[in-house]
Amino acid sequence: MALPSSGAISLNQVNVELTRAGTTTISLNDTIVRTLFGIASGQISMSNGRGKSNEVFGTKGYVLGGSGYGDYNLDYQNEIDGIQFDTEAAINPAAVLPVAGAASSAVNSSTRGYVLGCSAATQDIQGIQFDTEAAINPTAALPVYAMYAAGVNSTTRGYALGGIDINANATTEIQGIQFDTEAAINPAAVLSVATAYGYAVNSTTRGYALAGNGATTEIQGIQFDTEAAINPAAVLSVATSSGGGVNSTTRGYALGGMNNSNVTTTEIQGMQFDTEAAINPTAVLALSTWQQAGVNSASRGYSMGGTDTPMSATYNEIQGIQFDTEAAINPAAALALGRFASGGVQAGRR
């Protein structure tokens, strides 16, 4: 979405573009408004907002942590690598995560990417500062232990939806991080269905966990401005779980994963954000894999890494989807380290 390119603009529209309730108290002098309008200081008017969009896509996608061995309990990684979007070249920053771990939920603001919790039995919050590519480790921790949660984000907060609890049960938990203070958050709402291993996608107003739980077709999530749980009527075309979630400005895609026969798949499916209808493009991935990280640029979504169904192999594969044509892509570059159960973040909010 974007503000109107001509005519009058209301403060209600500005709030909605900022993924807030339309009636939220707002001033043109608010930092968040100045950032949206591109006026850092001095005189500002509503006309400065014409055509401005809160959509932010970055230049790089990062894969954080993961497991490099068939049994994720035996080989946690603190690796940071990824892809340069414009050239599709692999990148491998020198920094590493402070805590090695896998099965985290991944979220990002426009300046930092975070992995929340991990299968090392911690509720740790850590990640990367995009401009310097330095590792970060905020002091806050998640309120509740959860691994394999779906990570979604608004412009101001990141959420971990569901996950596996300390007793190895799927949960309905919604928790996360406030980006500006890096404080942990724990909204009162819970998901409609206990889930883990979901594909994480988000529009500007809602975050979704697609499928999960050892292969389902469920679509559920969170409304960002109210933090209420949502449960659209549509269901995915194919029951899957634990693949890479990516999104354009209009659609969210579930790439690969495992089907209900416990076999890895090349499936590409998802949802249309404005109608919340399920979609099922004809293209398929080049390599069947699951537990891969998902990152996206403005034009392409990437599935990175992963493993096979017996979890006997780890992949450094980079593949994905071209958003405008919904054709499968398979760049020549590969991750520096093959692994799975990693977190994918991109230098930008989406």
WOSULPE-V42308 format. One record per residue. N is the residue number from 1. SS is DSSP state (helix for helix, strand for strand, loop for the rest). OMEGA is omega in whole degrees, -180 to 180 (999 if undefined). D_FIRST is the distance of its C-alpha to the first C-alpha in Angstrom with 1 decimal. Layout:
# WOSULPE-V42308
N&SS&OMEGA&D_FIRST + N&SS&OMEGA&D_FIRST
This chain:
# WOSULPE-V42308
1&loop&176&0.0 + 2&loop&175&3.8 + 3&loop&180&7.1 + 4&loop&-179&9.4 + 5&loop&177&11.4 + 6&loop&178&14.5 + 7&loop&-176&16.3 + 8&loop&174&16.4 + 9&loop&179&13.9 + 10&loop&176&15.0 + 11&helix&174&15.4 + 12&helix&178&14.2 + 13&helix&178&10.7 + 14&helix&178&11.1 + 15&helix&-179&12.4 + 16&helix&177&9.6 + 17&helix&179&7.1 + 18&loop&179&10.2 + 19&loop&176&10.4 + 20&loop&174&13.6 + 21&loop&-176&15.3 + 22&loop&-177&14.8 + 23&loop&179&18.5 + 24&loop&177&18.8 + 25&loop&-173&21.1 + 26&loop&177&19.4 + 27&loop&176&20.8 + 28&loop&-178&19.7 + 29&loop&178&22.2 + 30&loop&-179&20.6 + 31&helix&-177&20.3 + 32&helix&178&16.8 + 33&helix&178&15.8 + 34&helix&178&17.9 + 35&helix&179&16.3 + 36&helix&-177&12.7 + 37&helix&-179&14.4 + 38&loop&179&16.7 + 39&loop&-174&19.8 + 40&loop&-178&22.1 + 41&loop&178&24.9 + 42&loop&-175&26.6 + 43&loop&180&25.4 + 44&loop&179&21.8 + 45&loop&-179&20.3 + 46&helix&-179&17.3 + 47&helix&177&17.3 + 48&helix&-178&16.6 + 49&helix&-177&13.0 + 50&loop&177&12.2 + 51&loop&-177&9.5 + 52&loop&-178&9.1 + 53&loop&177&6.4 + 54&loop&177&7.7 + 55&loop&178&7.5 + 56&loop&174&11.3 + 57&loop&-176&13.4 + 58&loop&-176&17.1 + 59&loop&-176&20.2 + 60&strand&171&22.3 + 61&strand&-176&22.4 + 62&strand&174&25.3 + 63&strand&-172&27.5 + 64&strand&175&29.2 + 65&strand&-179&32.5 + 66&strand&178&33.5 + 67&strand&-179&36.9 + 68&loop&-176&39.0 + 69&loop&-177&41.5 + 70&loop&176&41.8 + 71&loop&-172&42.3 + 72&loop&179&39.5 + 73&loop&-172&41.9 + 74&loop&-172&44.1 + 75&loop&175&42.0 + 76&strand&-179&39.1 + 77&strand&172&37.4 + 78&strand&-177&36.0 + 79&strand&169&34.7 + 80&strand&174&31.6 + 81&strand&-178&30.7 + 82&strand&-172&27.8 + 83&strand&171&26.2 + 84&strand&-170&25.2 + 85&loop&-172&22.2 + 86&loop&-179&23.1 + 87&loop&-173&26.7 + 88&loop&173&26.5 + 89&strand&176&29.6 + 90&strand&175&30.6 + 91&strand&-178&30.6 + 92&loop&180&33.0 + 93&loop&-178&32.9 + 94&loop&-176&36.2 + 95&loop&173&35.0 + 96&loop&179&35.4 + 97&loop&178&34.2 + 98&loop&-178&36.7 + 99&loop&177&37.2 + 100&loop&-179&37.5 + 101&loop&-179&35.8 + 102&loop&174&33.9 + 103&loop&177&31.7 + 104&loop&169&29.4 + 105&strand&-174&25.8 + 106&strand&178&23.5 + 107&strand&177&20.6 + 108&strand&166&19.2 + 109&loop&178&18.0 + 110&loop&-176&17.1 + 111&loop&-176&20.9 + 112&strand&173&22.8 + 113&strand&-175&22.9 + 114&strand&164&25.0 + 115&strand&-173&27.1 + 116&strand&-179&28.1 + 117&strand&175&31.5 + 118&strand&-176&33.5 + 119&loop&173&36.3 + 120&loop&179&38.8 + 121&loop&177&39.0 + 122&strand&174&37.2 + 123&strand&-174&34.2 + 124&strand&171&33.6 + 125&strand&-179&30.4 + 126&strand&-180&30.3 + 127&strand&-173&28.3 + 128&strand&171&27.5 + 129&strand&-169&26.7 + 130&loop&-173&24.5 + 131&loop&-180&25.9 + 132&loop&-174&29.5 + 133&loop&174&29.3 + 134&strand&176&31.7 + 135&strand&178&32.0 + 136&strand&-179&31.2 + 137&loop&179&32.8 + 138&loop&-178&31.8 + 139&loop&-178&34.5 + 140&loop&176&32.5 + 141&strand&177&32.9 + 142&loop&178&31.2 + 143&loop&-174&32.9 + 144&loop&176&33.7 + 145&loop&175&34.7 + 146&loop&173&32.4 + 147&strand&-176&32.1 + 148&loop&172&29.9 + 149&loop&177&27.1 + 150&strand&-178&23.5 + 151&strand&178&21.5 + 152&strand&-178&17.9 + 153&strand&166&16.1 + 154&loop&177&13.7 + 155&loop&-173&13.6 + 156&loop&-175&17.1 + 157&strand&172&18.9 + 158&strand&-175&19.9 + 159&strand&170&21.4 + 160&strand&-175&24.2 + 161&strand&178&24.2 + 162&loop&-180&27.7 + 163&loop&177&30.1 + 164&strand&-178&33.9 + 165&loop&-175&35.9 + 166&loop&179&39.2 + 167&loop&177&41.1 + 168&loop&176&39.2 + 169&loop&173&37.5 + 170&strand&-176&33.9 + 171&strand&174&32.3 + 172&loop&-173&29.6 + 173&loop&168&29.0 + 174&strand&-179&25.7 + 175&strand&179&26.2 + 176&strand&-171&24.8 + 177&strand&171&24.4 + 178&strand&-170&23.1 + 179&loop&-173&21.9 + 180&loop&-180&23.3 + 181&loop&-174&26.7 + 182&loop&173&26.9 + 183&strand&176&28.5 + 184&strand&178&28.5 + 185&strand&-179&26.8 + 186&loop&-180&27.9 + 187&loop&-178&26.0 + 188&loop&-177&28.2 + 189&loop&175&26.3 + 190&loop&178&27.3 + 191&loop&179&26.1 + 192&loop&-177&27.4 + 193&loop&176&29.3 + 194&loop&-173&30.9 + 195&strand&170&29.5 + 196&loop&178&29.7 + 197&loop&180&28.9 + 198&loop&174&25.4 + 199&strand&-177&22.6 + 200&strand&175&19.8 + 201&strand&176&16.2 + 202&strand&168&13.0 + 203&loop&178&9.4 + 204&loop&-175&7.8 + 205&loop&-176&10.0 + 206&strand&173&12.9 + 207&strand&-174&15.4 + 208&strand&166&17.7 + 209&strand&-177&21.3 + 210&strand&177&22.1 + 211&loop&-179&25.8 + 212&loop&174&28.4 + 213&loop&177&31.9 + 214&loop&174&33.9 + 215&loop&173&31.9 + 216&strand&177&30.0 + 217&loop&-174&27.2 + 218&loop&170&25.7 + 219&strand&178&22.0 + 220&strand&-180&21.6 + 221&strand&-172&19.9 + 222&strand&171&18.5 + 223&strand&-170&16.1 + 224&loop&-172&15.2 + 225&loop&-180&15.7 + 226&loop&-174&19.0 + 227&loop&174&20.1 + 228&strand&175&21.4 + 229&strand&178&22.1 + 230&strand&-179&20.5 + 231&loop&-179&22.2 + 232&loop&-178&20.6 + 233&loop&-177&23.3 + 234&loop&174&22.4 + 235&loop&179&24.4 + 236&loop&-178&24.3 + 237&loop&-175&26.5 + 238&loop&177&28.8 + 239&loop&180&30.1 + 240&strand&174&29.5 + 241&strand&165&29.1 + 242&loop&171&28.8 + 243&loop&-179&26.9 + 244&strand&177&24.0 + 245&strand&178&20.4 + 246&strand&179&17.6 + 247&strand&166&13.9 + 248&loop&177&11.5 + 249&loop&-174&7.7 + 250&loop&-175&8.8 + 251&strand&172&12.4 + 252&strand&-175&14.9 + 253&strand&172&18.4 + 254&strand&-174&21.8 + 255&strand&176&24.1 + 256&loop&-179&27.9 + 257&loop&-180&29.6 + 258&strand&180&32.7 + 259&strand&-176&33.5 + 260&loop&170&35.8 + 261&loop&-179&38.8 + 262&loop&179&38.2 + 263&loop&177&37.5 + 264&strand&-173&34.7 + 265&loop&175&32.4 + 266&loop&-175&30.4 + 267&loop&168&28.0 + 268&strand&179&24.3 + 269&strand&180&22.4 + 270&strand&-175&19.4 + 271&strand&173&16.8 + 272&strand&-171&13.9 + 273&loop&-172&11.2 + 274&loop&179&10.4 + 275&loop&-174&14.2 + 276&loop&174&15.6 + 277&strand&176&18.1 + 278&strand&176&20.1 + 279&strand&-179&20.1 + 280&loop&179&23.1 + 281&loop&-177&23.0 + 282&loop&-178&26.5 + 283&loop&176&26.4 + 284&loop&179&28.1 + 285&loop&179&28.5 + 286&loop&-176&31.6 + 287&loop&175&33.1 + 288&loop&-177&33.2 + 289&loop&174&32.6 + 290&strand&-177&31.4 + 291&loop&176&30.6 + 292&loop&177&28.6 + 293&strand&177&25.8 + 294&strand&174&22.2 + 295&strand&180&20.1 + 296&strand&169&17.3 + 297&loop&177&16.3 + 298&loop&-173&13.3 + 299&loop&-176&15.4 + 300&strand&172&17.9 + 301&strand&-174&18.8 + 302&strand&171&22.3 + 303&strand&-169&25.0 + 304&strand&-180&27.6 + 305&loop&179&31.1 + 306&loop&-178&32.3 + 307&strand&176&35.7 + 308&loop&-176&37.6 + 309&loop&177&38.6 + 310&loop&-175&42.0 + 311&loop&180&40.2 + 312&loop&-179&42.9 + 313&loop&173&40.8 + 314&strand&-175&38.0 + 315&loop&170&35.6 + 316&loop&-177&34.1 + 317&loop&169&32.2 + 318&strand&-180&28.7 + 319&strand&179&27.1 + 320&strand&-172&23.8 + 321&strand&171&21.3 + 322&strand&-170&19.7 + 323&loop&-173&16.2 + 324&loop&-180&16.3 + 325&loop&-175&19.8 + 326&loop&173&20.2 + 327&strand&175&23.5 + 328&strand&177&25.2 + 329&strand&-179&25.9 + 330&loop&-179&28.8 + 331&loop&-178&29.1 + 332&loop&-177&32.7 + 333&loop&178&32.1 + 334&loop&177&33.0 + 335&loop&178&32.6 + 336&loop&-178&35.4 + 337&loop&176&36.4 + 338&loop&180&36.2 + 339&loop&-179&35.2 + 340&strand&-178&33.2 + 341&loop&177&31.7 + 342&loop&174&29.8 + 343&strand&179&26.5 + 344&strand&178&23.7 + 345&strand&177&21.4 + 346&strand&-178&19.5 + 347&loop&-177&19.4 + 348&loop&-171&15.8 + 349&loop&-174&13.9 + 350&loop&999&12.6
